[in-house]
Amino acid sequence: MALPALKGLLSPQALARLTPLGGFEARVYTDGERVYKVYQAPEAHLAALEAQRMARAGLGGFVLGVERVEGLGVLITRRFPGRPFSPEAFTPRTLAALSHLFLTLHRLPEPGYVGREELLARLERFAESLFDLPEALALIRALKREVDLAAGAERRFCHRDAWAGNLLVKEGGQEGPEVMLVDWVRSGGDDPARDLALLKTGSLDLLGEAPAREALFRLARLYPLEVRARLAFYVPLTYLHDLHWFRTKHPEGFQEALREKLPRAESFLRDCLPRRGQAC
């Protein structure tokens, strides 16, 4: 269905140059200069929504247009000359660019506060899917006891999906920003600490646990103490979310994820839970 939609926008010659880039909610293609993200009919409206959120993030200059073709939504953007985040691409320059990017996003206010009940509901959902894992249930109980650490935080504009496939690092010799976040359809108001936690678990962890923590804490040092303190809640919570996702969406990868993620979640909570007004 995606390619027929693009046939209504592009010449046969342009279609022949398209390369698929994958995608989950939508199918994504590039001709080397532009990126075409095609949303299926039930979610066609998300093309315009993503364009709006890119503009909110200061990336409106990348948006070339939004089209409706045969009931499908097509977001057209300039291609960023980069590759998905990898340890080989990570440098001090990358870290500085990530810091600037997230601080810029998190300065943008959004209405409302993070609710205690929504956090507890999320933990209950994880308890239901991980019901047969005593260590995971113990971690969930520990986070329930600390829920007031995170509840009540002011919402700020967050990407909320900074896994390595969505975090592009500029290729050498190219112009433009050092890093670029793509896939803004999930972005919106949330706790900046959760956004940083998602960055750790989805991207920085590829560096290894010790370098990932070091990078996270270097990013977080420019935030207020209360944001840094909430990392102790959100990093373990994000690992639990990952385990919930694997068990419900990708069960063949669940055991490997469990071996890797649960110990990291437990140790982060143990090491970073605020004590005497301090935080990691």
N, C-alpha and C positions, 0 to 999 in steps of 0.2 A: 504493500500500500504506500510506502514512503516514496519509492522511486516514481510511481505514476504521478504523485503530487508534484514532484520536481520537474516532470516532463511538461507540466503546465507553466513552468517558470523559466526553464532553460532550453537552449538550443540542443540539438542532438550532439553537436561537437562538445558543448559544455558538459552534457551528461556523461559523455565518454571519458571525461577527465576526472570524474568523481571517484573518491576513495572513501569507503566506509570507515567510520571511527567508532562504531559500536553504539553504546547507549542503553539505558535501562527504561526510563519513562518514555523516551523518544529515540528515534533512529537519527544518527548524526553522520554527515558526509562533509568532505571538503574537496575543493578544486585546487587547493594550494594557496589561494588568496582569500577565499571566503569559506565560512562554515555554515551549513544548512542543517538546522535541527527540526525534525519533522515530528509533530505530536499527532497521535491518532485522534479520530473524531471525538470520542468522549472527553478528551483532554485538550482539544484544539485551543481552548482559551488560554492555556498555560504559556503559549508562545508569547502573547502580548503581556501576560503577567511577568514572565521572566525578563522581557525587555524593560518593563517598568522598574523591576528590582535591580537590574544592572545599572540603570540610570541613577537609582537611589544610592548605589555603591560608587558612583563616580565613573562608571564604565559606559556611559551612554554613547561615547565616541566610537565604541566598538560595534554598536548596533546599526546595521544597514537597513533593516526593515522587518516588518511582520506581514505575512500574507496568509490568506485563507484560500486553499485550493481543494476542490472536491471534498469539502468538509473537514480537511486536515489543517492544522496550524503549522506554519513554517516561520521559524526565527532565523534571520540571516544576519551573521556577524562577520566582522573582519577576523581572519585567522591570527591567533597569537603564535609567534614563532618559538614555540617551546615544546618540551616533552614532560610527561608526568614525573612527579617528584621521585627521586631515587637517591640513595646514599652517595652515588658517584657525582651527582649534580649539586650536592649540598656543600656550601662554602660559607664563610663569615658574611659574605655579601648577600647570600640567600637569606641568612638569618636576619640581617638588618632589614632587608626588603619585606620579609614576613612580619617583622615587628611594626614597620610603618603601615603595612596593609591592614593588619588587624586593629591597630590603634585608631586608624582613620575610620574604619567601620564602626568601632565600638564607641566613638564619640557621637554617633548619630542617635538621637533619642527615639524611643518607640513608646507607645502608650502602655501603661499598666506595670504590674509587678509579677514576679514569679510566685505562683500560689503554692501553699503547703499541700493542699489536697491534690493538685496535679502531680506533684513529686511523689506523694504516697501512692497515688493510683499507678504511676509508672512502676514503682517498686513492686506493687501487688501483681502487676502484669508479668513482671520478670519472675516473681515467686511461683506463679502458675505454670510457666513454661519450664522452669528449672526445679520443679517440685521434688525431684529424686536425687538432688545433689546437696548433701548436708553442708559442704563448704560454701556453696553459693547462697544457700538459705541463711547461713550464719552471717555472711557479708551483707545480705539484704537487711537482716535484723539490725546490724551495726549501723547501716546507713539510715534506717528509720529513726534510730536514736539521735542521729545527727542532722535530721532533716531541717531543723530550724536554722542551721548554719547557712543553708541556701535559700530558704523561703523568705519572701519579701524583697528580694533583690530587684532593683529597677531594670526594666528591659531596655536593651540597646539593640541596634541593628546588627544582626549576626548572619554569617553564611550558613552555618549549621550542617555542612556536609563536606568538610575539608579533608576527605580521604585522598590518597596519592593520585588517583585517576582524575580528580578535579583540581589538583594543584599543579600548575604547569610552571616549569623553570625555564627561563629564556635560554635558547641555544647560543653558543659562543659566536660573537661577531654580529649578532642581530641588534637592532635598535629597540627602544621601548623599555618598559618596566622589567625588573628582574624576575618577578613572579606574577602569576595571574591565576585567580580562582575562576573556574567555570561552573556551569550548572547552578544557577541562582534560584531555581524554582522553589527550593525549600527555605530560602532565606526569609528573615523576618525578625520580630522582636523576641529576644531571649537574653539569658545571662551571659555576658562575655566570658565568664569562667567556663561555661559549658562549651563555647566555641573553641577556646584554647584546649580544653580536654579532648574535643573531637579532633583537633589538629594533631595532638600527641598520639592518640590511639590509631588514627587513620593514616598518618603520614610520618611523623617524627619517629615512631617506633621502628620504622625500617632501618634506622641508624643503630639500633640496639638500645637496651633499656637505659644504661648509664648515659650515653650521649643524648638520648631522647629527653631524659629528665633535665640534663644540663641545658639543652636548647629551650625546653619549655620554661624553665625558671629564668633564663635570660630574657625571654619574651615577657614573662609575667612581672619582672622587677619594675617595669615602668607603669604598672597598674597599682591602684590603691591596695592597701593591706587586705581589706575585706574581700577583694576579688581574688587575690592570691590564696587567701584562706579557703575559699570555696572550691578551689581545685581539689582539695582532699576529699570532697564529696563527689564532684563531677567526674573526675578521672575514673574512680571505681564504678560509678553509675554507668559511664559510657562503655566500659568493658562488659558490664552486665547486659547492656543493650546489645552489644555485639553477639554475646552468647545467645540471647533471646532470638536474634535475627538468624543466626546459624541453625538453631534448633527448629525454628518454624519455617524458614525459607530455603535453607541450604544444608539439610541434615547430614549430607555426606562429608561436610567439612567441620562438623560440630566437635568431634573428639580432638582434633588437632587444635581448634580454637580454644577448647577448654584447657588443654595442657599449657597453652601459651598465655592466655588472657587472665584466667582466674588467679594464678600466683601473682601476676603483675598488679591486679586490682587489690588483692589483700595486702601486698607489701606497700603499695602507694598509700593506702588508708593508714596503715600502721606507722609509716615513716612521716607522713605529712599532715596528720590531723592536728589542727592548731592547739598549741598548749601555751599558757601564760602569755597570750596575746601575740604569739609568733606564728609564722606561716612559712612554708617551704619557699 
